[in-house]
Amino acid sequence: MKTVLAIASFEKGQAFLRQCKAEGCNTLLLTSQSLQDADWPRESLDNIYFMPDVEKEWVLADMLHAVSYLARTVKIDKIVPLDDFDVEKAALLREHLRIGGMGDTTARYFRDKLAMRSKALDGGLPIPRFVGVLNYDTIRAFMAEVPPPYVLKPRSQAGAIGIKKVESADALWPLLEVLGDRQSHYLLEEFLPGTIWHVDSIVDDKKVLWALVSRYARPPLEVSHEGRVFCTQNVVYGSVEEKALKKLNATVLKTLGLVRGVSHTEYIQSAADGQFYFLETSARVGGAHIADMIEAASGLNLWAEWAKLEVRESYSPAPPYKRYAGLLVSLAKQETPDLSSYSAPEVWWRMEKKNHAGVIVASERYERVTELLESYTTRFYSDFFHSLPPKEKATD
């Protein structure tokens, strides 16, 4: 019996834990103490351990000591991070306990945006021009060569958290002054207007076994900073865009060194030249209920598939079906939004979360999904939409 230790500083990955238990594993969870009352599938857990946290942040030395103490009596075979913020934690534990899987260096390519971009540049991948916020003369030279606007990004946050658009070279320096000693944890990148796409993948032995290509209706940065309804939809199977992105995605994940696991990777199609550029990747399941949309489109639950991949001696995904699906999510002005009027037969899922509204629609016809998303987006703005200032750090 294999023992799997899942790391989750945030509440997610329940389907992964259930599938591990269904595979016959001794299934352990290490999570934040503030999540003691969260909706964990305790019937599928052989044990659950809690780390003291401050807004989901742990003292890594304490975590290392705690898991090392556990290892005195429990032989841990797999350590799996369930969130972006847990990738480094899992790598640290694997390195210390000498357990197979992604180590510190490779983990940086999937978490640290500066390391990620430097590795991609070395591999000849198409990426926006960038510079680390380290040497001021190098930054000045970058801004002299690359016209504004720019994007100032945290190196190790997730999604659009903490990202700021910088409209001019002069506007950068006051922002760095505010950051103080934290500025070395940022990078500066040229702002490329265009359409953002994402490819969600299952990888084994450095090969992409399966991938789904989707397109955001609006860039996540715009959704986060300007207040918009979040929307994404998988694209037409066999389309020129799907083929091009699948090919680029396979090269990206191989270049960055993902041996086994799942990945959510984002690309931008430049409005200026139509070319696809690699933006960023991860070694985890996509957030914001993208995994649910993928399941509606393909029948594959990426959390469950990830668990199978990690623990089985031989793995191949079940043959997926090829439907089309789309996702809408918005902050809601009501504590409990009423979604009952969103009643088309194609509605596959309705969100149940305080002050949030969301639906997933699915159909055999791409055009029908597009039609529903356009109609429902307009209604969401009228019925539910609410916005808050963008987050500077992850909170849930």
C-alpha angles and dihedrals in degrees: 000000000000120000115220121193111198119199117210121165088171129043109267143098099067091144090053091054093047092050092049090056091045088055089057097254129150094244120205129177128202110192143153119293088230087065097059090117097041122124097267117161093246092173087066096046124088089195140352126206129193129216119204107248143184107213089335094309117126134200099248095206089056091049091051092051093045095051092043088054090050090050090062089076104017124060104218114206102177135024113196127183114216097194137042090248091057098055093089092043091055092046091051091051093046091051093048097044093037093236119156122257139069112349133203099279097049091041088061090059089059098041112023107071092202093052089043093053094042091053091046091050091050088051093054095247120155107254137154114268113265146169133201116245093243117095115039095208089054090050091050091050090050093052091046089057101036117054120224150288101080136179121231108206135184108240096225110027123106131245115341094330114139096000118141129192112227114205099192143011091252091054092061100067098061088051091053090047089057091048092053112169090001094067094090086067090067138073132204119226136179114258111240115193111217149095119309119221132182132205119201113201147184112214132190128171089358091301126114105237095182137358139178122207119213138170129220115229088219129012112269089235090059091046091051100041105032100034114251139155109267113236136170134166135184114249133239112293112245094015121144090249094051093051093047094048095046089053094047092043093055089052093047095052093045092048093050091047107244104168101176137356142053129304141195109202129180130209135181125218103212115234088212102056106005091237123139116240126192111242109173144321141201141202097232144064115291115261134220091065092295088133089059091052090050090052090051090052100041110015089239119123102206093203091056093042090052091054091050090049093051099049109028122090090222125021138184125159118251112257104277124218119234111235128141123245139176135195132213123187130171140165107252131218089217121074090221110024117206108231096170093109090061088083109142111141088243093065103115101175140011123204120243107195132118114266092000132104123195143154138182120209125194134187142156086242122072091203092057092053090049091049093051094046092052093048095043093046090058090048093047091059090053100038106036118355119137130157137204132190112281117270121254091201139010115275105166 
